Amino acid sequence: MARAALGLGVRDLAELAKVSPDTIARLERGEELRERTVDAIRSALEAAGVEFTNGDQPGVRLRKK
């Protein structure tokens, strides 16, 4: 959902996170990834403007400018 909110393709996010497109696809399929890989993807999404929420309904939203 975060990737879609930013209008990024799989290859775009992979480039930002410095991982392979297959790694992004594996994450989106719910497969297990190394913690540092997930951290890299999360950091890339946050740097691009996503905010992860942890309220009553965890999710994502675009950071206000």
C-alpha positions in Angstrom: 0.0 0.0 0.0 2.8 2.4 0.8 4.4 1.8 -2.6 1.1 2.4 -4.4 0.4 5.6 -2.4 3.7 7.0 -3.7 3.0 5.9 -7.2 6.2 3.8 -7.2 6.7 0.6 -9.3 8.4 -2.4 -7.9 11.7 -1.5 -9.7 11.5 2.1 -8.5 11.2 1.0 -4.8 13.9 -1.6 -5.3 16.3 1.0 -6.6 15.5 3.4 -3.7 16.0 0.6 -1.1 19.0 -0.8 -2.9 17.5 -4.3 -3.1 16.4 -6.4 -6.0 12.9 -6.1 -7.5 12.4 -9.8 -6.6 13.0 -8.8 -2.9 10.2 -6.2 -3.1 7.9 -8.9 -4.7 8.8 -11.3 -1.9 7.9 -8.7 0.7 4.6 -8.0 -0.9 3.8 -11.7 -1.0 4.4 -11.9 2.7 7.5 -14.0 2.6 10.1 -13.8 5.3 13.0 -11.4 4.8 16.0 -10.4 6.8 15.3 -7.6 9.3 18.0 -5.4 7.7 16.3 -5.8 4.3 12.9 -4.8 5.7 14.5 -1.9 7.5 16.1 -0.7 4.2 12.7 -0.9 2.4 10.9 0.9 5.3 13.6 3.6 5.3 13.3 4.1 1.6 9.5 4.5 1.9 9.8 6.9 4.8 12.4 9.0 2.9 10.0 9.1 -0.1 7.2 10.5 2.1 5.3 7.6 3.8 4.4 7.6 7.4 3.7 4.3 9.1 0.9 4.6 11.7 0.4 2.4 14.8 -3.0 3.6 16.0 -6.1 1.6 16.4 -5.8 0.5 12.8 -2.1 0.3 11.8 -1.4 1.4 8.3 0.3 4.0 6.2 -0.4 7.5 5.0 1.5 10.2 3.1 3.4 12.6 5.3 2.0 16.2 5.3 4.2 18.6 3.5 
